[in-house]
């Protein structure tokens, strides 16, 4: 039977993995959003699609750049989780 500490530890590990995988893409979206907002404030252009398109393009490019690392991290976590399954059941 699994203890509460073990369940909490597994949940914490999964949440940390999610933060690690989503963090770089969210950071890129934040930085691009700030830059585009600054440019819009300076030029007084209030086009609503400009930030969306800029963020979409930047996050897409960042995703392609970090995709290999994201896959390796997710696979490493999954392999470690599967390898620890026999000890988790006991």
BATIDREN-192494 format. One record per residue: residue in three letters; x, z, y of N, C-alpha, C, CB in turn. Coordinates in steps of 0.05 Angstrom, whole numbers, padded with zeros to 5 digits, always signed. Each point is the difference from the previous one (the first is absolute). Glycine has a CB too. Layout:
% BATIDREN-192494
alaXZYXZYXZYXZY
...
This chain:
% BATIDREN-192494
unk+00017+00000-00024-00017+00000+00024+00018+00000+00025-00037+00024-00025
unk+00029-00040+00044+00016-00003+00024-00007+00023+00020+00001-00050-00006
unk+00020+00061+00018-00004+00022+00019-00007-00011+00027+00032+00029-00026
unk-00042-00012+00043-00007-00008+00027+00025-00008+00016-00040+00030-00001
unk+00062-00017-00004+00025-00006+00014+00009-00028-00007+00012+00048+00000
unk-00015-00055-00026+00009-00027-00009-00018-00021+00013+00017+00020-00043
unk-00043-00016+00044-00018-00019+00012+00006-00003+00029-00036+00012-00033
unk+00041+00010+00047+00007-00001+00029+00026-00015+00004-00025+00043+00008
unk+00044-00038-00025+00026-00013+00002-00003-00030-00005+00023+00041-00015
unk-00039-00049-00004-00004-00029-00005-00015-00013+00024-00001+00009-00050
unk-00018+00005+00060-00015-00011+00023+00018-00002+00025-00043+00020-00018
unk+00060+00000+00022+00019+00000+00022+00019-00024-00003-00003+00051+00005
unk+00013-00055-00029+00018-00023-00004-00013-00026+00005+00023+00027-00033
unk-00049-00030+00025-00014-00025+00005-00005-00004+00029-00022+00004-00045
unk+00015+00017+00059-00004-00003+00029+00026-00006+00015-00039+00032-00004
unk+00061-00020-00004+00025-00005+00013+00008-00029-00005+00014+00048-00006
unk-00019-00059-00018+00005-00028-00006-00016-00018+00018+00011+00012-00048
unk-00037-00005+00052-00017-00016+00017+00010+00000+00029-00039+00010-00030
unk+00048+00013+00039+00011+00002+00027+00026-00017+00003-00021+00046+00005
unk+00038-00044-00026+00025-00015+00000-00005-00030+00001+00022+00037-00025
unk-00042-00046+00010-00006-00029-00002-00014-00010+00025-00003+00004-00050
unk-00015+00012+00061-00015-00009+00023+00014+00005+00027-00041+00008-00026
unk+00060+00011+00026+00013+00007+00025+00014-00023+00015+00007+00043-00022
unk+00010-00058+00009+00013-00022+00015-00019-00020+00012+00039+00006-00030
unk-00060-00013+00016-00020-00019+00010-00015+00012+00023-00004-00022-00045
unk-00004+00047+00043-00015+00013+00022+00018+00003+00024-00028+00024-00033
unk+00053-00018+00029+00019+00003+00022+00003-00027+00015+00024+00037-00024
unk-00022-00059+00009+00002-00026+00013-00025-00006+00016+00030-00016-00038
unk-00053+00022+00027-00026-00005+00014-00001+00017+00025-00023-00011-00043
unk+00033+00036+00042-00001+00017+00023+00019-00011+00023-00010+00039-00030
unk+00034-00046+00022+00019-00010+00020-00010-00026+00013+00038+00022-00026
unk-00047-00040+00009-00010-00026+00011-00025+00005+00017+00018-00024-00040
unk-00035+00042+00032-00024+00006+00016+00008+00011+00028-00026+00009-00042
unk+00045+00009+00042+00010+00011+00026+00012-00021+00017+00008+00044-00022
unk+00009-00061+00011+00012-00021+00015-00020-00020+00012+00041+00004-00029
unk-00060-00012+00012-00021-00018+00009-00017+00013+00022-00001-00023-00045
unk-00006+00048+00041-00015+00014+00021+00015+00002+00026-00023+00026-00036
unk+00049-00021+00034+00016+00001+00024+00001-00027+00014+00028+00036-00020
unk-00025-00057+00005+00000-00027+00011-00027-00006+00013+00034-00015-00034
unk-00056+00023+00021-00026-00005+00011-00005+00016+00025-00017-00008-00046
unk+00028+00032+00048-00003+00016+00024+00016-00011+00023-00008+00040-00028
unk+00032-00050+00022+00017-00012+00021-00012-00026+00010+00040+00021-00021
unk-00049-00038+00003-00010-00027+00009-00030+00000+00006+00035-00020-00028
unk-00049+00042+00022-00028+00003+00004-00017-00020-00016+00010+00018+00045
unk+00001-00026-00067-00014-00018-00019-00016+00018-00019+00035-00038+00004
unk-00061+00036-00005-00016+00017-00016-00013-00015-00024-00009+00028+00041
unk+00025-00045-00053-00009-00014-00024-00001+00018-00024+00019-00043+00019
unk-00042+00045-00032-00003+00019-00022+00013-00010-00026-00043+00014+00021
unk+00047-00039-00025+00011-00010-00025+00030+00001+00000-00039-00029-00005
unk+00052+00031+00028+00029-00001+00001+00013+00023-00015-00004-00022+00044
unk-00005+00048-00041+00012+00021-00016-00005-00003-00030-00005+00030+00040
unk-00018-00039-00047-00007-00003-00028+00018-00021-00013-00047+00013+00009
unk+00050-00036+00003+00016-00022-00011+00030+00009-00001-00033-00035+00017
unk+00042+00048+00004+00028+00008+00000+00006+00021-00022+00001-00009+00050
unk-00019+00029-00053+00003+00020-00021-00002-00013-00027-00019+00035+00030
unk+00000-00053-00034-00003-00013-00026+00025-00015-00007-00049-00004+00008
unk+00060-00011+00010+00025-00016-00005+00023+00019-00005-00017-00037+00028
unk+00020+00058-00012+00023+00018-00004-00002+00015-00026+00003+00005+00050
unk-00026+00005-00057-00003+00015-00025+00003-00019-00023-00031+00032+00022
unk+00022-00057-00020+00005-00019-00022+00029-00006-00004-00044-00020+00011
unk+00059+00017+00010+00029-00005-00002+00014+00025-00011-00002-00033+00038
unk-00006+00056-00028+00012+00025-00010-00006+00004-00030-00004+00021+00046
unk-00020-00028-00053-00008+00003-00028+00017-00018-00018-00047+00011+00014
unk+00052-00035-00005+00017-00018-00016+00029+00010-00002-00029-00038+00014
unk+00038+00052+00008+00027+00010+00000+00003+00024-00019+00005-00016+00048
unk-00024+00034-00047+00002+00025-00016-00014-00001-00027+00004+00024+00043
unk-00015-00047-00050-00015-00002-00025+00017+00007-00024-00028-00035+00021
unk+00052+00026-00023+00017+00006-00023+00005+00030-00002+00023-00044+00005
unk-00017+00057+00017+00004+00029+00000-00026+00015-00008+00035-00005+00035
unk-00058-00004-00024-00025+00013-00007-00006-00002-00030-00017-00011+00046
unk+00021-00013-00057-00005-00003-00029+00019+00017-00017-00016-00047+00010
unk+00042+00047-00002+00019+00017-00015-00008+00029+00001+00036-00033+00010
unk-00044+00043+00013-00008+00028+00003-00025+00006-00016+00020+00000+00046
unk-00040-00017-00045-00024+00005-00016+00005-00001-00030-00027-00020+00038
unk+00043+00001-00046+00007-00002-00029+00016+00024-00009-00001-00051+00003
unk+00020+00060+00013+00016+00023-00007-00018+00025-00003+00040-00020+00024
unk-00058+00024-00006-00018+00023-00001-00018-00002-00025+00000+00003+00050
unk-00010-00027-00056-00017-00003-00023+00015+00004-00026-00028-00032+00026
unk+00052+00022-00028+00016+00003-00024+00006+00030-00004+00020-00046+00006
unk-00013+00060+00015+00006+00029-00002-00025+00015-00008+00036-00004+00035
unk-00059-00004-00025-00025+00013-00007-00007-00005-00030-00016-00005+00048
unk+00019-00019-00057-00005-00006-00028+00019+00014-00019-00018-00044+00014
unk+00044+00046-00005+00019+00013-00017-00005+00030-00002+00034-00034+00013
unk-00046+00045+00007-00006+00029+00000-00027+00007-00013+00028+00004+00042
unk-00043-00025-00050-00027+00005-00012+00001+00019-00025-00013-00045+00018
unk+00032+00040-00036+00000+00018-00024+00004+00030+00008+00018-00039-00027
unk-00002+00044+00046+00005+00028+00008-00024+00011+00017+00049-00009+00000
unk-00065-00009+00012-00023+00009+00015-00023+00008-00018+00014-00030+00038
unk-00016+00016-00061-00023+00006-00018+00004+00026-00014-00006-00049-00006
unk+00030+00057-00001+00005+00025-00014-00005+00024+00017+00033-00024-00027
